[in-house]
Amino acid sequence: MPVVTLNNISKYFGNVNLFKDLSFGVDQGHRIGIVGPNGIGKSSLLKIIAKVDEEFSGDIFYARNTVIGYLPQEADVNYAGNLYQFCESVFSELILMEEDLLQRQSRLEIDPGNEELLRSIGDLQHRFEHLGGYTYATKIKQILTGIGFSFNEFAQDLRTFSGGQKTRAFLAKLLLVDPDILLLDEPTNHLDMEAVRWLEGYISSWRGSALIISHDRYFLNKIVNSILEMTSAGIEFYSGNYEQYLNLRQERWNRRQEVFNREIARLTKELDYIKKNISGQNFIQAKGKLKRLSRQVQAIEQVGIEAALNTKWSQMEIDTATSVFGVEEAEKRLSGLRLPDSRPPVLHLNIRSVYRSGEIILRVNHCSIGRDGKILFSIPELELMRKECAALIGPNGSGKSTFLKTILEKLPVLSGEITLGASLKIGYFAQAHEDLNPELNLIQEIQSVSSSILDHEARNILGKFLFSGDDAYKKVKVLSGGERGRLALAKLSLQQTNLLILDEPTNHLDIPSQEVLEQVLERFDGTILLVSHDRYLIDAIATQIWNIDPINKQLELYKGTYTQYQDWKESQKQLLNQQNTEDNSNSPEIHKKARRIKTNSDRERQRSIQALEQNILYLEHEKSQITTELNDSNLDPDRIIALTNRFYELNNLIAPLFEQWSELAEEIKD
């Protein structure tokens, strides 16, 4: 049974038709990835389903009692409290139930023989446990840490968070709500790789339905079981994940072309017969064929080849115009038929490697990378050879962009030596696009690469990167992030480079543009150093992985693809677990004693953690009671001041408790 059903949904902005007559359903457990070029209406469609936008035509039907969880690209969170409280508010009913349970238990201590009270406590405890009363605190911590929040941030006032942090907090709350259908608009935008991997695992094992807009092809490949593609011609459904969608889409395009070619060949053969016999003894038969041919051509012109072929020609002839062409007009109209192309416009990108570099591109020897004297990570030894592609990965803030700028000599190396190879022509794509001049227009920015580029040539170049008409005269400072990225790629394509240093080149690019960039980089006859969160791109082109480990502050080198690297990491983890198991059964007595000591220490830490959790819970409950009392409009001013002071005092008490909890949890994990 569908959770949500859309029937002939259309959306207009003024006189502009964003999309028209969209009809589809979302079944229970169905996880659909929505793809299509920027501006096609993906976010608008999600807002309509989420009941955020009610300015549309058509009908939407929801299953009874359906709970919707909607994550916009930038969540507007206005909450006066800390991160943990924000997430805990999902369980307000459980918290009230817990307070009721504590009150009844207190009454039972006074009146231990009250059997009715004892029975009510048992019933309430059973319901409390069934609803997750004993696990919700753990679930909050798991989800918050899973999407990248540190324990120290749990007690931080949500109003002090950045926009990206607030969106992550909102995502955490949605997951805790556990809705019937999740509507996620670019959920990975503010997550690092580890957090995205965690979210993949969470949604993959989740039983609800989901509609997900994402430019992260690897993410879609892992979690969706179908793809909804939005084009200017409407929507098309494909079963399977992202890779299966690519194959099925190509097959569908090929099949349409074959059908079109076959039908045009048949009609052309009919026309040849008509031309030969229209003035001869078979005149009547030729004229009848011309009448039928005229109507079939008009049918194809009006509804397209597929719709025409899916309807009996006899019915189509009745429904379409009845005018009959002359032979010359029929020939002209037939030759003008084209197969409607549902493929979105794409970049016409070409990056050339004209000059051959030396064999050794980059050599690093015992280097420390950082800035302002602070070491971010160290590199023992590293070598990048001609035609290789190295992908530099690691958490946000680990030093990826700093390393690139150090290689480019924009920042000094803190220690050690970095040597660049001979005959290098470096093309650099900066994540922040700082090489773009905000005061220039697009033509001037293109001409900044070479003064010999004429205005009309610059416009042609811009056209290949989807800038049309008066776009060429826009100033750089008014461009969106995606437009800036396309302009930076346009400039990069004009440089005759043999070493590409790319810092997040797919940021803000829609999926069709990402696909083109991937194909171009695969064909590039030079060397590539790539910083990217785009794991699909990394997996397609990287020959080695450089992973920054922020814990040990070391760069880890692996020669192979991203998938091979992940498989290797998993095998290392399994090997370590196996070794630990073998050690537990075969180690000498002295080692067993050491482990017993560690086990006893862990037990002690676990008891401390439980005590801290109870203390934090108690203090949070007191804060909740204060908040409730402060809502009373009849409070006198002195009481308000006292409650407010106590509220902030509790905040100061809770923060160090969270820090202790975090430290103990890390010690047990280690």
Secondary structure, DSSP 8 states (H G I E B T S, - for coil): -EEEEEEEEEEEETTEEEEEEEEEEEETT-EEEEE--TTSSHHHHHHHHTTS----EEEEEE-TT--EEEE-SS-----SSBHHHHHHGGGHHHHHHHHHHHHHHHHHHH-TT-HHHHHHHHHHHHHHHHTTTTTHHHHHHHHHHHTT--GGGTTSBGGGS-HHHHHHHHHHHHHHH--SEEEEESTTTT--HHHHHHHHHHHHT--SEEEEE-S-HHHHHHH-SEEEEEETTEEEEEES-HHHHHHHHHHHHHHHHHHHHHHHHHHHHHHHHHHHHTTSTTHHHHHHHHHHHHHHHHHHHHH-HHHHHHS-HHHHHHHS------HHHHHHHHHT------S-----------S---SEEEEEEEEEEEETTEEEEEEEEEEEETT-EEEEE--TTSSHHHHHHHHTTSS--SEEEEEE-SS--EEEE-TT-TTS-TTSBHHHHHHTT-TT--HHHHHHHHHHTT--GGGGGSBGGG--HHHHHHHHHHHHHTS--SEEEEESTTTT--HHHHHHHHHHHHH-SSEEEEE-S-HHHHHHH-SEEEEEETTTTEEEEEES-HHHHHHHHHHHHHHHHHHHHHHHHHS-HHHHHHHHHHHHHHHHHHHHHHHHHHHHHHHHHHHHHHHHHHT-TT--HHHHHHHHHHHHHHHHHHHHHHHHHHHHHHHHH-
